[in-house]
Amino acid sequence: MIMGVLNITPDSFSDGGQHFDTADAIISAKQMIIQGADIIDIGGESTRPGAQAVSTSDEIDRVIPVIEALYRSTDIPISVDTSKPEVMELAVKAGASMINDVCALSADGALEVAAMLNVDVCLMHMQGSPRTMQQDPTYGDVVDDIKDFFSKRIEACIGAGIAEDKIILDPGFGFGKTLNHNLEILKRFDEFRSFGLPLLAGLSRKSMIGTLLDDRNVDGRVVGSVTGAIIAVQNGADIVRVHDVLETKDALTILGGVS
């Protein structure tokens, strides 16, 4: 499945400012649907390295009108990219059917709200916070450490009343990882299959792609991002979160034709 990225922010690393107007955001979402997106992931707070926090009220003002409009005008499943319980609750009421949380429901009250809402939840691994995560991230074995984190968060979710079949796992490319950590995760992505849960890979246009391409700027990372998505799918990813929907759809179509 292809998850199209729609950031309602002025400062996201790739599409910041492009969808800050609700009407522009809806146009972009519908274009991604035409191109082949299976899910639209809507976020109102940038989580790029060093990003500043956004208030709950500002995040609500950014994402809720877009979710409401998209829910009224399309049948596409909508994911809300947030760590705040208040935003989760209002987003689901507005039409979202999935919570995508970079903090893996660790905020106060997030587990309880997610359990009450009874929607799919994506638990992402992050070392530190967006403000600090790239300040010398270290691991024993990066894949084993993430698997240990997932085990604990899955247990916490089930303990809070979230059904196991509602849980999706995301190892969090670029969130508190060096380039070598990211490459190791991609290489060993299939090891996360041991949980028997759907896996999400989000490496679209990230700095790992730019670094591998001799510090290529964000707009020049399309082919690298699509290649990364294909490798992730070959290694077990069920969902790829991307900015470039059409290019990813084309590549996955060819892959499916020869698989």
N, C-alpha and C positions, 0 to 999 in steps of 0.2 A: 504494500500500500504506500502511496505517496502522500505525505503530509506537507501542504504548502504553508510557507511561513508568511504571516501578515503581522508586522510589528507596528502598532499605533504609538510610535515613539518618535521623539526628535533626535535620538542619539544612539540607536542600534547600530552595530558595526557595519552592516551591509545596506539595509533599506531604511535607516533612520530618516525621518522627515518625509518619506515618499507617500506614506499613507496616513499622515496626521489629520487630514480632513476626512470626515466620515464618508462623504460621497466618493472621494478618491479610493478609500479603503474598500468600499463595496465593489467598485469597478475592478480593482485589482484582484479581489477575491473571485469574482465571477470569471475573470480572464483565466485564473489558475484552474478553475473548475473546467472550463472549456479545454484547457491544455491537458487535463487528465488527473488533477488532484482528487484524492479520495477523501481527504480530511483537510479542513482549514484550521490552522493553529493561530489563535489571536492573542497577542500579548501587549500589555500597556506599560511594561517596565523593562528597560534594557538590562541584560545580564552580561554584557561584554565586560572584559577585564577593566576594572577601575570605574565602572559605571556608578553613578550616584543613585541612591535610593529614591523611590517615588512614594508619595503619600497614598494612603488607601483611597481617599476621595478623588485624587487626580487619576489614579489607575481605573477606578470605576467610571469616571467621566470619559475616559478614553475608549474603553473596550465595550461597555454595555450597549451604547447606541449601535455600534457596528454588529455585535452579536444579534441584537434584536432585528436589525434590518436584514441581515443575511439569513436568519432563521425564517423570516417572513417570505423571503423571495427565492429561496433555494431549498433543496432537500439534502444538501451536503452535510455530513456530520461536522460539528464545530467543537474544537478543543480550545480551552482557555489556558493560556500559559501564565500561571500566577502561583505565588506561594502564600497569598493572603486569604484566610478563611472567608472574610467578608466578600471578597471579590469572587471567590469560588461559588458561594451561595447565590449571589445575584446573577452571575454568569449562567449558571445552570437554570435558574428561573427564566432567564432571557432566551434560553434555547441551546446552550452548550450541553454536550453529552459526554465530555471527557475533560479531566483536569490533568494538565501537564505541569508538574511542579519540579523545578530545579533543586528545591530543598527537600524533596521526597517526603512531603507532609510532616516536616519537623517543627514548623511554627506552632505556637500555642493555639490549640483548638483545631488545627488543620485535620488531624486524623478523625476527630469526632464529626466535623462538618462533612468531610468526604464520605464517611460511613452513612451519615444521614441522607446525603444526596443520592447515594447508590448509583454512581456513574463510574465509568472506567477511570483509572488513575494511572498516570505514568510517573514512576519513581526514578529520578535521576540522581546519579552520584556526583557530588561536588566536594572537593577538598577546600575548606575555608568558605569564603563568601566572594561574590563578584568583585568586591572592593579589594580583596587580599589574595585571591586564589592563585595568582601567578607569581607570588613572591616565594620562590624556591620550593615548589611542591616536591615532596619526597614520599616514597613508598618502599616497603620491603619487596613484595612482588605486586605490581600494580593490578593485575587481573585477580589474583587471590585476595588482595585487600578489598577490591570492589565487590567481589563475591561475598566476602564476609559482611560488608556493609549491606548488601542486598538481603542477605539472610536475616539480619537484624530488623531491617525495615519491613520486610514481608511479615515477620512475626509480629511486629508492632501493628501493622495494618489488620491482620487477622484478629489480633487481640482487641482491636477497636471495633470490630464488626464488619470490616470490609471483606467481601468474598474474594477468595484467591483468584477466581476466574475474572475478576475485574482489574487485575494488576498487570501493568506493562513495565518493563525494565529498560533503562537507558544508562549506559556506563558513563555518559557525560564527556564526550570528546572536547578537550580544550578547557574544561572546568577544573582547574587545579591540576594540570598535567603538562609536562614538557612534551616536546616533539617526540622524543623516544617513547614516552609513556603512551602517547596517542597511537603511534605506529604499532606498539606491542598490543594494545587493545584491539586494533583493527585486525592484526595478524591472528590473534587468538579469540576473536569475537565468538566463535562457535562454542567456546567453553561456558558462556553464559546460558547456553541451551540446557544446561544441567538443571535449571530451575523449572523447566517445563512451562515457561510463561512467554508471551510475546515479547520480542525485543525491538527497541527503537534505536536507530543510529542517526545522529545529527552532526554531520561534519561539513555541511554545505558552506563553502566560502570561508571557512575558518582559517586562522593564522597557520595551522599546520599545513594547509594546502598552499598558502602563499609562501611559506618558508621553503617547502620542497621545490617550488617553482622559482627559486632565486628572488624571494621577496616580491612576488607579483602582487599588484594591488587587488582590491576586492573584486572589481569588475572583470579582471582577467583570470579569475579562478573557476570559471564555469566548467571547462573540460576536466580540470583536476577534481572538482567537486563531484561531477557525474561519475568519474572513474572510482572515486572513493565510495560512492553509494553502491556501485555495482559490486565492488569487493565486499562491502558489508553484507549485501544481499547474498552473495555466494557463500559467505561465512555464517549465515544464519539470521540476518536481520529480517524482521517481518514488516517493519515500517521504516521508511527513510524520510527524514525531515529536511526539506530542500527549499531553496529560493528559486531554482531554475526548474520549474515543473515540466515544461515541454521537453527539454533536453533529457531530463531524467526519465520521463515516460518513454521517449524514443529508445533510449539505451536499454531500459528494462524490457521493452517489447522485443528487441532483437535478442536479448539474453533468453527470454522465454521461448523464442522461436527455435533456439538451438539446444535448449536444456532437455 
